[in-house]
């Protein structure tokens, strides 16, 4: 997982990476134009995107990078003011029902325990909370590009995403496509933005990634605890 984080960091530091983030940020902003004072948790590699919802007078934005080997009792801080930390993907060290919104980018496709990750997200989301999920489209070109973080891990089809969410008692409410150009096309921002907008209008389901907004399916029951979730009481990280 840490190798995936380093690869993502290098990619977003490049010109194509900056342009890719610009295109995807536009689609994410269309889903959540304003989060007000909501508490937002980003999991995976979300640093290029969390600033969309971080406001001086707004709610907390916290970035959690996933690592299977980190201790499950408490996160390891790697950023200023504990706003950027490394957490265990199967046992998030935050209070239950704590976050209004959760963002998953470069997370679900790279984890070896996708069901555990989503169930952990379910626990820390408020009952009326919302999840914004970005995953590579298995039929798209980005899923086959090893030079980008979207080419790492296991891509998804729409049916696979819905099934994963359902297993964690989450229900998709909205979905969209993004990144319609092949990866090399993102090197030219103006051209890419024009083509992106046109393709989104004409063929919205053919993007290189899927953007899915999901909510808790509170009437489906409580997720069955996995062994990792019923161990000794955990220390809770209260992020301000």
N, C-alpha and C positions, 0 to 999 in steps of 0.2 A: 504493500500500500504506500509506503514512503517513497519507493521508486516512482510510483504513479504521480505522487505529489510533486516530486522534483521535476519530472517530465512536463507536467502541467505548468509549473512555474517558468520553466525555460520557454515553453511555447508562448505563453502570454506576454513574455518579455520581448518577443520578436514582433516585427511589423505585421506579418499575417495574423499573429495571435491577437494583437491589439485590434485589428480590423474585425476579426471573428468575434471578439468580445463586444465590440460596438454593435454588430448586427444582432447578436443574441440578446444584448441588453435592451434593444428596442422591443423585441418580442416579449421579454419578461416584464418590461414596464407596461406593456399593453394589458397584461394580466393583472398586475398590481400597481396602478399608477400612484397610489398613496396609501401607506400603511399607518399613517398617523402616529400614535404613541404605542403601537403594537410591539410586543417583544418578538424579534425575528431571530431564528437560529438557522445558520447555514452549515450544511454538512457535506463533506467531500473536499472539493476545491472551489470555494465560492468567493474568494477575495476579489476577483475582477467584477463581481456582480452585486455584492452586498451594499456598496455605496449608493445603489439605487434607492435604498430604503433607510439609509442612515442619515438622520437629521440631528443637528445640535439640540433641538428642543423636542425631538421625537423619542421613540422608545429605544430599547437596547437592541443592537445588532451584534450577534456573537457568531464567530466562525469556528467550527469544530472540524479538525482534520482527523480522518478515521485511521485507526491503527489497531489491528487485531492483538498486537503484543503489548500494548500499553496497559498499565494496571487499571482494573475496572473500578477501583475505589474512588479515584479522583482524576481529573484531567491534568495534563501537563501543559502549563502555560508556555507559549512560544511567542507571544506578542505583547505589546504594551497594554496595561490596564486589564489584563486577562481577557482581551477581546478576541484573541486568536489562540486556540489551544488544541491539543491532541487528545482524542477521547477513544474509548473502546466502542467499536461499532455495534456490539451486541448488548451493551448495558450502559446507556448514556447516563453520566453522573449529574443529572439535573433533576429538580423536583418534578413530580408528576403534575400534569395539567398546567404547565408553567408557560409555554410559548403559544402565542397567538398564531404564528406562522412559522413554517419550516421549509427551507429550500434545500433540495438535493441536486447537486451538479457534480459530475465525475465521482459518483458514489455508488449507485446501485449496480452499475455495470462492472465495477472493479472489485466489489466485495465478494468474498467467498460465502458470505452468510446473508444473502439479500432478505430472506424472510425475517431473520433476527433483527436486522437493521430497521426494517419497516415497523416491526412490532415495538421496537424501542422508541421509534419516532411516535407511534400511536400513544405511548405512555406519557411522553412529555408534552404532547399537544393538548391544548384545551379542547373541550368537547365541541366547541364551535370554531376550532382552529382550522387552518388551511395549509395544505402541503402543495408546494410547487416543485415539480420533478422534471428534470431534463435528462433524457437518455438518447443514445445514438439509435437511429433507425437501421435495423439489420439489412434493409433493402437499399440503403443509401450509400453514397460514396464515402462519407466521412467515417463510417464504421470500419472501412477497409484501409484507412490511411494511418499507418503506424507512426507517422511524424506528428500527429496531433493527439491530444488526450482523448478525443472521441473515438480513436481507433484502438483503444486499450480495453481489455475486458470483453464482456459478452453483450452484444447489442440486443435490441428487443423489437418485436413486432407489436402492434397495438393490442392484440389478444394476449400476448405474454405480459404486457404491462398491467392490463386489467386483471389478469389472474393473480399476479403478484400482489397487487393492491388488495384484492378481495381476500386473499389469505391472511392479510394483516388487518382486516376489518376496516379498510379504506375504500372509498368509492370515488371514481373519476367523475368529475362534473363537467370539465372543459378540457379540450385538447387542441393542439395546433402544431404546425410544422415550422421549422426554421432552418437556416443554412442550406439554401437550395443550390448554390454554386458548389462545384468541387472545391476541395481544400485550397488548391493553388489559385483559385479565383478570388479568394479573400485578400490577396495581396494589393488589390486596387480598390480602395474604399468607396469612391464615388460610383464607379461602375458596379461594384458589388451591391451597394445599397439600392441602386436603381433596379437591377435584376432581381434582387431579393424581394422588393416590394411587388414587382410584376408577377413573379412566380407565386408569391403568397396569395395573390388575388385569384390566379388561374388554377394552380395545382397545389393547394395548401397541404395536401397529405403526402407530398413527395419530398419533403425536406430531409436534410441529412440527420436531423435530430427531431425528436418529439418533445413538446412541452405540454405537460399534463398538470392540471390543478385538481386536487382531490380533497375530500373531507372525510371525517370520521363517519363510519357507518355504525352509529351508537346502538342501533336496534338489532345488530347482528350478533351481539354478545361481546364478551370480554375475551381478548386473545388468550389462548392456552399458554401458560408459562412454560418456557423452555428451561432446561437445567441451568443455563447461565443466568436466568432471571429469578431463580428461587434459591440462590446461595445466601450466604450470610448477609445481614443488613449492610447496605453500602453507605459510604459517606456521600453526602449531597453537596454539590457545588452550587452555591447560590450566586448567580452572576449579576448582582447589583439590582 
